[in-house]
Amino acid sequence: MKPRALTQLISLHGKRALITGAGAGIGAAIARRFAEAGAALELLDLDGKALDKIAAQAAALGAEVRTHIVDLSDKAAIDRLWASLEAPPSILVNNAGVYPFRDFLDVDRDFYDWVMRTNLGSVYWMCQHFIRRRVKLGGVIVNVGSIEATLPFKSDLAHYSVSKAGVIALTRALAKEHGKDGFRVNAVVPGGIVTKGTRAAAKGLLRFRFGLIRTAIDFRRRLPIGRMGHPDEVARMVLVLASDLSSYVHGAAVPVDGGFLSA
């Protein structure tokens, strides 16, 4: 294989990427990096105002941007989204998810079903639509998992851990089944990433659970890198996996966790 220039390998020019949960945090950071790399963007979120803000930032970087307000916990809404797309994207990033704390013994069926539909079901159906629409074209899928799927650390997140373990299992199954069809399927596994959403969730719980302060301290002490991560640090790895820089990376679950899983 003839070596290609680094600028060619990292470039997403001529490609269209669909990114879920693009209104804030990791999803917003991915949208900005993909715009910088030259991709046209289909951005999804429930928060229209947040989505418009990120879309404006991506457009300022030269990207063609379309936005979609979609409730990913609703399969019918996912079906309508794909029916509305003029052409299938060549890159799919399943980033959207919810991170609600609840004691295992207090979880009821409605809460459990909502978390599973949002965190796992949406990834399943988005991947199915993507592969079906591009079955003769191939493409790239990057799913966003979590360290909680491999090594649960925080309390009151059993439902979340199960949903993200499913995302990693789905990633590996699709890599095995559809690699021969020209699809590259990988996952990133973030951990210890500070976002507006995780800060808000932790702040709300601290009013009632002062033991979380101890958990946070223990978590930081375990991090070999010695600090928490930023959304853009995950976005850079997603860009690598979406681009030809990782042309021979397939079926991987890549930790972006400051060394947490290795400690």
Residue pairs with C-beta under 8 A, 6 or more apart in sequence:
4 244
8 244
9 243
9 244
9 245
10 37
10 239
10 240
10 243
10 244
10 245
11 37
11 38
11 243
12 34
12 37
12 38
12 39
12 91
12 239
12 242
12 243
13 37
13 38
13 39
14 38
15 38
15 39
15 40
15 89
15 90
15 91
16 39
16 40
16 41
16 42
16 87
16 89
16 90
16 91
17 34
17 39
17 40
17 41
17 42
17 89
17 90
17 91
17 92
17 93
17 242
18 41
18 42
18 44
18 89
18 91
18 92
18 93
18 126
18 130
19 27
19 30
19 31
19 34
19 41
19 42
19 43
19 44
19 93
19 95
20 27
20 44
20 45
20 70
20 72
20 93
20 94
20 95
20 96
20 122
20 126
21 27
21 44
21 45
21 95
21 96
21 97
22 28
22 30
22 31
22 41
22 43
22 44
22 45
22 51
22 54
22 95
23 43
23 45
23 46
23 47
23 50
23 51
23 53
23 54
24 45
24 47
24 50
24 54
24 195
24 196
24 197
25 193
25 195
25 196
25 197
25 198
25 231
26 95
26 144
26 190
26 193
26 195
26 231
26 234
26 235
27 45
27 93
27 95
27 96
28 50
28 54
28 57
28 231
29 230
29 231
29 232
29 234
29 235
30 93
30 95
30 234
30 235
30 238
30 239
31 41
31 43
31 54
31 55
31 57
31 58
32 54
32 57
32 58
32 61
32 232
32 235
33 232
33 235
33 236
33 238
33 239
34 41
34 58
34 63
34 91
34 239
34 242
35 41
35 57
35 58
35 59
35 61
35 62
35 63
35 65
36 61
37 239
37 243
38 62
38 63
39 63
39 91
40 63
40 64
40 65
41 55
41 58
41 63
41 64
41 65
41 66
42 66
42 68
42 85
42 89
43 51
43 54
43 55
43 58
43 65
43 66
43 67
43 68
44 51
44 67
44 68
44 69
44 70
44 72
44 81
44 96
45 51
45 67
45 69
45 70
45 96
46 69
46 70
46 71
46 72
48 67
48 69
51 67
51 69
52 67
55 65
55 67
58 65
59 65
68 81
68 84
70 77
70 78
70 81
71 77
72 78
72 96
72 117
72 118
72 122
72 126
73 114
73 117
73 118
73 121
73 122
74 117
75 117
75 121
75 125
78 122
78 125
78 126
78 129
79 125
79 129
82 129
82 133
88 130
88 133
88 134
88 137
88 139
89 130
89 139
90 134
90 137
90 139
90 140
91 139
91 140
91 141
91 142
91 242
92 126
92 127
92 130
92 139
92 140
92 141
92 142
93 141
93 142
93 143
93 144
93 238
93 242
94 122
94 123
94 126
94 127
94 141
94 142
94 143
94 144
94 167
95 144
95 238
96 118
96 122
97 118
97 119
97 144
97 163
97 164
98 114
98 115
98 118
98 119
98 160
99 157
99 160
99 197
99 198
99 201
100 111
100 115
100 159
100 160
100 201
101 154
101 155
101 156
101 157
101 201
101 205
102 111
102 156
102 159
103 155
103 156
104 156
104 158
104 159
107 158
107 159
111 159
112 159
115 159
115 160
115 163
116 159
116 162
116 163
116 166
118 163
119 160
119 163
119 164
119 166
119 167
120 163
120 164
120 166
120 167
120 170
123 143
123 167
123 170
124 170
127 141
127 143
127 170
127 174
127 185
130 139
130 141
131 139
131 174
131 178
131 181
131 183
134 183
135 181
137 182
138 181
138 182
138 183
138 184
139 182
139 183
139 184
140 183
140 184
140 185
140 241
140 242
141 171
141 174
141 183
141 184
141 185
141 186
142 186
142 187
142 188
142 238
142 241
142 242
143 167
143 168
143 170
143 171
143 185
143 186
143 187
143 188
144 167
144 187
144 188
144 190
144 234
144 238
145 164
145 165
145 167
145 168
145 171
145 187
145 188
145 189
145 190
145 253
146 160
146 161
146 164
146 189
146 190
146 191
147 153
147 189
147 190
147 191
147 192
147 255
147 257
147 260
147 261
148 154
148 157
148 160
148 161
148 164
148 191
149 161
149 164
149 165
149 167
149 168
149 189
150 165
150 168
150 189
150 261
151 260
151 261
152 158
152 161
153 215
153 219
153 260
154 215
154 219
155 215
167 187
168 187
168 189
168 253
171 185
171 186
171 187
171 251
171 253
172 251
172 253
174 183
174 185
175 183
175 184
175 185
175 186
175 250
175 251
176 251
178 185
179 185
179 250
179 251
184 241
184 246
184 247
184 249
184 250
185 250
185 251
186 241
186 246
186 249
186 250
186 251
186 252
186 253
186 254
187 252
187 253
187 254
188 234
188 237
188 238
188 241
188 253
188 254
188 255
188 256
189 253
189 254
189 255
189 256
189 257
189 261
190 229
190 234
190 256
190 257
191 229
191 255
191 256
191 257
191 258
191 260
191 261
192 219
192 220
192 223
192 228
192 229
192 257
192 258
192 260
193 228
193 229
193 230
193 231
193 233
193 234
193 256
194 228
194 229
194 230
194 231
195 231
202 212
202 216
205 212
206 212
206 213
219 260
220 226
220 227
220 228
222 260
222 263
223 258
223 259
223 260
223 263
224 258
224 259
224 260
224 262
224 263
225 258
225 259
226 258
227 258
228 258
229 256
229 257
229 258
233 256
234 256
237 254
237 256
240 246
241 249
241 252
241 254
255 261
255 262
